Amino acid sequence: MDTHDDVYSRLARILDTLPNGFPPSADGVELELLKKIFTPREAELFCDMRLSFETAAQVAQRTGRPLAGLEDELIRMGRHGQLFALPFGDSWYFKMLPWVFGIYEFQLNRIDCEMAALAERYHPVYARRFFADKPQLMQVLPIEETIQPIHNTLPYEKVSALIDKSQSFLVNECICKKERGLLDRPCDRPLEVCLALAPVPGVFDTSPTGRVITRDEAYRLLKQTEEAGLVHLTNNLQNGQLFICNCCKCCCGPLRAINELGIAAWDVVNAHYFARIDAEACIACGLCAQSRCQVGAVKEEKGAYQVVPEKCIGCGLCVSTCPVEAIGLVHKEPGMIAEPPITENEWFEERGRLRGVDFSKYR
């Protein structure tokens, strides 16, 4: 039987073996985080889970755990954001979660000042390691009205394609913004901006967080976030996107990695476009640089503004509000584009291969 410290170390190693990673820190802050989130018993149970969905009966049969009370315990852990619990028909299905996108985001109802402080300490450790690996977790969805008809736009590059093929919608507060607020660094932009998607109806009816909304409400939410200057980010996949995050430079983990840690923008997120400013048309109002760009990609030079392409994430925020229409989006050339994996399983396989981790035990 593991001691309490041993089980948290084992949980940390398992999370780091998953393709997403969970790198160790010099001061062990990641273990403090796990102790804050999991009891020793919960940590042990998590270590027995897999990345594929199972019923409680299947978990019991595979692990030798008693079936009595197991489903209730797994459901409770699901409500605590410690694993993924999905009701479907008359059964519940469960699987383990990576640290990001997963356990951290699902702490929305449990995060307090102590957890926020621990997560803030761990952020630079995690981000420097996480964004050094490919494929990226997220891709940018440009404001759709800024995409020109001449662009050969693929469905996974269009926010409307994600909304139209989804059947269930849930809006949540942003965990990143909530964390920063608990640390007395509140954001002045909307808080309830994280949109979860599902391809079948009723998936979110039992969600312990957020509120269920309609497709029309989802479209209105995205319009409001565009007006507020937030960047649309989703899973870096061609199919099976589960969320649209709407992110700001002061709170969002990926954008903070660009702005505060100096990690190259195209390493942090998969971007299919970049913006370009017509210097002759630009009136140097500065709106794009001062209030719209979330990654510092717009610079002033000789009385006009220009975009540094390799810093630009192609979100379209500057394009949509330029008063003289001097800015446009440019689709990257094929050799500059990293095509997203088709499915989440393919993302896991590619990420694990490039990281050199064998996570076959947890598939």
HELIX and SHEET records of a PDB file:
HELIX    1   1 HIS A    4  THR A   17  1                                  14    
HELIX    2   2 VAL A   29  ILE A   37  1                                   9    
HELIX    3   3 PRO A   40  CYS A   47  1                                   8    
HELIX    4   4 ALA A   56  THR A   63  1                                   8    
HELIX    5   5 LEU A   70  ARG A   79  1                                  10    
HELIX    6   6 TRP A   99  ILE A  103  3                                   5    
HELIX    7   7 GLU A  105  GLN A  107  5                                   3    
HELIX    8   8 CYS A  113  PHE A  130  1                                  18    
HELIX    9   9 GLU A  144  THR A  146  5                                   3    
HELIX   10  10 PRO A  155  GLU A  157  5                                   3    
HELIX   11  11 VAL A  159  ASP A  164  1                                   6    
HELIX   12  12 ILE A  175  LEU A  182  1                                   8    
HELIX   13  13 ARG A  215  GLU A  227  1                                  13    
HELIX   14  14 GLY A  253  ASN A  259  1                                   7    
HELIX   15  15 ALA A  265  VAL A  268  1                                   4    
HELIX   16  16 LEU A  287  LEU A  287  1                                   1    
HELIX   17  17 CYS A  288  ARG A  292  3                                   5    
HELIX   18  18 PRO A  309  LYS A  311  5                                   3    
HELIX   19  19 LEU A  317  THR A  321  1                                   5    
HELIX   20  20 PRO A  334  MET A  336  5                                   3    
HELIX   21  21 GLU A  344  ARG A  355  1                                  12    
HELIX   22  22 SER A  360  TYR A  362  5                                   3    
SHEET    1   A 2 PHE A  84  PHE A  88  0                                        
SHEET    2   A 2 SER A  91  LYS A  95 -1                                        
SHEET    1   B 7 ARG A 211  ILE A 213  0                                        
SHEET    2   B 7 SER A 168  GLU A 173 -1                                        
SHEET    3   B 7 GLU A 192  ALA A 198 -1                                        
SHEET    4   B 7 PHE A 243  CYS A 247 -1                                        
SHEET    5   B 7 VAL A 231  ASN A 235 -1                                        
SHEET    6   B 7 MET A 138  LEU A 141 -1                                        
SHEET    7   B 7 VAL A 269  ASN A 270  1                                        
SHEET    1   C 2 TYR A 273  ILE A 277  0                                        
SHEET    2   C 2 ILE A 327  HIS A 331 -1                                        
SHEET    1   D 2 VAL A 298  GLU A 301  0                                        
SHEET    2   D 2 ALA A 304  VAL A 307 -1                                        
END                                                                             
